[in-house]
C-alpha cells in the first residue's frame, strides 16, 4: 500500500470546554415545571399547570359527572435532604 494516511493527534489540544452546572439545570427545570414559588392565581399556562389544563375537564362516558381542574398544591417534603442521606 502506498501513501499512508496522515494521523492527527488531538491529545495535545489544551482548550477545555466549560460545562454548565447540570444540577442547576435540573433544579431550574423542576422549578419551571411545578411553579411552586408562584402564587396559584399567578401561574402561567406552562408545565404541570398546562398538563392539567389540557386534560381537564374529565367526564364519564354518559356525561353525568364532570371532574374539573381548579388548582394543584404540592406539600413540602416529609424528610430533609440530610435525613434522606442518613436513611
PASEBA-1860 file (N, C-alpha, C; in nm, 3 decimals):
! residues 87
1> XXXXXXXX> 0.084/-0.117/0.000/0.000/0.000/0.000/0.089/0.123/0.000 ~ 0.057/0.209/-0.086/0.135/0.332/-0.093/0.054/0.448/-0.040 ~ 0.123/0.550/0.011/0.055/0.671/0.058/-0.021/0.648/0.187 ~ 0.049/0.627/0.295/-0.016/0.607/0.425/-0.095/0.732/0.464 ~ -0.209/0.711/0.527/-0.292/0.825/0.567/-0.227/0.898/0.684 ~ -0.247/1.028/0.686/-0.188/1.111/0.791/-0.266/1.093/0.920 ~ -0.195/1.076/1.029/-0.257/1.058/1.159/-0.258/1.192/1.233 ~ -0.374/1.230/1.282/-0.388/1.356/1.354/-0.401/1.325/1.502
9> XXXXXXXX> -0.320/1.392/1.584/-0.320/1.369/1.728/-0.393/1.485/1.795 ~ -0.506/1.456/1.859/-0.584/1.558/1.929/-0.549/1.564/2.078 ~ -0.458/1.483/2.124/-0.424/1.477/2.265/-0.355/1.603/2.314 ~ -0.298/1.681/2.225/-0.224/1.799/2.267/-0.312/1.924/2.273 ~ -0.438/1.913/2.239/-0.526/2.029/2.242/-0.557/2.062/2.387 ~ -0.530/2.185/2.427/-0.546/2.226/2.566/-0.679/2.297/2.592 ~ -0.754/2.329/2.491/-0.879/2.402/2.509/-0.978/2.315/2.587 ~ -1.024/2.368/2.698/-1.117/2.294/2.784/-1.257/2.351/2.764
17> XXXXXXXX> -1.350/2.263/2.744/-1.489/2.305/2.727/-1.550/2.325/2.865 ~ -1.614/2.439/2.884/-1.682/2.464/3.011/-1.823/2.408/3.003 ~ -1.854/2.322/3.098/-1.985/2.260/3.103/-2.077/2.340/3.194 ~ -2.205/2.341/3.163/-2.298/2.410/3.253/-2.311/2.333/3.384 ~ -2.363/2.397/3.483/-2.390/2.331/3.611/-2.514/2.244/3.591 ~ -2.492/2.114/3.571/-2.602/2.024/3.536/-2.706/2.013/3.647 ~ -2.664/2.021/3.772/-2.759/2.017/3.882/-2.848/2.141/3.878 ~ -2.790/2.256/3.849/-2.867/2.379/3.839/-2.968/2.371/3.725
25> XXXXXXXX> -2.928/2.308/3.615/-3.020/2.291/3.501/-3.140/2.207/3.544 ~ -3.116/2.099/3.618/-3.224/2.013/3.667/-3.316/2.087/3.764 ~ -3.255/2.161/3.858/-3.334/2.234/3.958/-3.419/2.340/3.891 ~ -3.361/2.413/3.797/-3.436/2.518/3.727/-3.551/2.458/3.646 ~ -3.527/2.345/3.581/-3.633/2.278/3.506/-3.746/2.234/3.598 ~ -3.711/2.179/3.714/-3.811/2.137/3.814/-3.894/2.257/3.858 ~ -3.828/2.369/3.889/-3.898/2.487/3.937/-3.991/2.544/3.830 ~ -3.946/2.543/3.705/-4.031/2.594/3.596/-4.151/2.501/3.573
33> XXXXXXXX> -4.131/2.371/3.587/-4.239/2.276/3.563/-4.347/2.286/3.671 ~ -4.306/2.290/3.798/-4.404/2.291/3.908/-4.454/2.429/3.946 ~ -4.377/2.534/3.918/-4.413/2.671/3.953/-4.452/2.683/4.100 ~ -4.372/2.622/4.189/-4.405/2.618/4.331/-4.391/2.755/4.398 ~ -4.299/2.837/4.350/-4.279/2.969/4.410/-4.380/3.072/4.360 ~ -4.461/3.033/4.263/-4.560/3.124/4.205/-4.693/3.107/4.277 ~ -4.758/3.218/4.306/-4.890/3.211/4.368/-4.987/3.141/4.274 ~ -5.082/3.068/4.329/-5.176/2.990/4.247/-5.249/3.078/4.146
41> XXXXXXXX> -5.283/3.199/4.185/-5.356/3.288/4.094/-5.267/3.347/3.985 ~ -5.135/3.337/4.001/-5.041/3.397/3.906/-4.973/3.294/3.816 ~ -5.006/3.167/3.829/-4.939/3.064/3.750/-4.971/3.081/3.602 ~ -4.868/3.061/3.520/-4.886/3.070/3.375/-4.924/2.933/3.320 ~ -4.969/2.931/3.198/-5.013/2.808/3.134/-4.891/2.731/3.083 ~ -4.808/2.685/3.176/-4.687/2.611/3.144/-4.671/2.496/3.243 ~ -4.588/2.400/3.208/-4.553/2.292/3.299/-4.671/2.209/3.344 ~ -4.672/2.175/3.473/-4.776/2.089/3.529/-4.914/2.153/3.516
49> XXXXXXXX> -4.920/2.283/3.534/-5.048/2.354/3.520/-5.104/2.335/3.379 ~ -5.018/2.343/3.279/-5.061/2.325/3.139/-5.109/2.182/3.116 ~ -5.039/2.083/3.173/-5.079/1.943/3.157/-5.219/1.922/3.212 ~ -5.243/1.973/3.333/-5.377/1.961/3.392/-5.481/2.036/3.310 ~ -5.450/2.157/3.270/-5.546/2.240/3.197/-5.584/2.176/3.063 ~ -5.488/2.110/2.998/-5.516/2.047/2.869/-5.597/1.918/2.882 ~ -5.592/1.852/2.997/-5.658/1.723/3.014/-5.788/1.728/3.093 ~ -5.823/1.842/3.141/-5.948/1.859/3.215/-6.039/1.951/3.137
57> XXXXXXXX> -6.167/1.944/3.150/-6.244/1.859/3.240/-6.251/1.715/3.190 ~ -6.271/1.626/3.284/-6.288/1.484/3.254/-6.432/1.448/3.289 ~ -6.498/1.381/3.195/-6.637/1.341/3.221/-6.652/1.191/3.199 ~ -6.754/1.134/3.260/-6.779/0.991/3.243/-6.839/0.966/3.106 ~ -6.853/0.840/3.070/-6.899/0.805/2.936/-7.041/0.853/2.907 ~ -7.123/0.864/3.009/-7.260/0.912/2.990/-7.273/1.063/3.014 ~ -7.161/1.123/3.048/-7.154/1.266/3.076/-7.249/1.309/3.188 ~ -7.262/1.222/3.287/-7.340/1.256/3.406/-7.255/1.332/3.507
65> XXXXXXXX> -7.126/1.300/3.509/-7.035/1.360/3.606/-6.919/1.425/3.534 ~ -6.874/1.537/3.588/-6.761/1.609/3.530/-6.663/1.642/3.642 ~ -6.536/1.616/3.615/-6.430/1.649/3.710/-6.350/1.765/3.652 ~ -6.356/1.880/3.720/-6.285/1.999/3.673/-6.155/2.017/3.749 ~ -6.059/2.078/3.683/-5.932/2.113/3.745/-5.940/2.259/3.790 ~ -5.913/2.282/3.917/-5.913/2.419/3.969/-5.770/2.464/3.996 ~ -5.697/2.386/4.072/-5.561/2.422/4.107/-5.491/2.299/4.165 ~ -5.362/2.308/4.185/-5.289/2.200/4.250/-5.201/2.256/4.362
73> XXXXXXXX> -5.168/2.168/4.455/-5.083/2.205/4.568/-4.985/2.091/4.594 ~ -4.859/2.125/4.613/-4.757/2.025/4.644/-4.710/2.049/4.787 ~ -4.726/1.948/4.871/-4.682/1.960/5.011/-4.530/1.961/5.019 ~ -4.476/2.024/5.122/-4.330/2.021/5.140/-4.283/1.879/5.169 ~ -4.155/1.850/5.144/-4.105/1.715/5.167/-4.116/1.674/5.314 ~ -4.140/1.545/5.335/-4.153/1.492/5.471/-4.018/1.488/5.541 ~ -3.911/1.461/5.465/-3.777/1.450/5.520/-3.684/1.550/5.453 ~ -3.582/1.595/5.526/-3.482/1.684/5.468/-3.385/1.602/5.384
81> XXXXXXX> -3.300/1.670/5.309/-3.201/1.602/5.227/-3.107/1.521/5.316 ~ -3.063/1.580/5.426/-2.973/1.509/5.517/-3.037/1.385/5.577 ~ -3.165/1.394/5.613/-3.235/1.278/5.667/-3.245/1.167/5.563 ~ -3.266/1.204/5.439/-3.273/1.104/5.331/-3.137/1.037/5.310 ~ -3.032/1.114/5.319/-2.897/1.057/5.303/-2.868/0.960/5.416 ~ -2.908/0.995/5.538/-2.885/0.908/5.653/-2.963/0.778/5.643 ~ -3.078/0.780/5.580/-3.160/0.659/5.568/-3.095/0.567/5.470
END
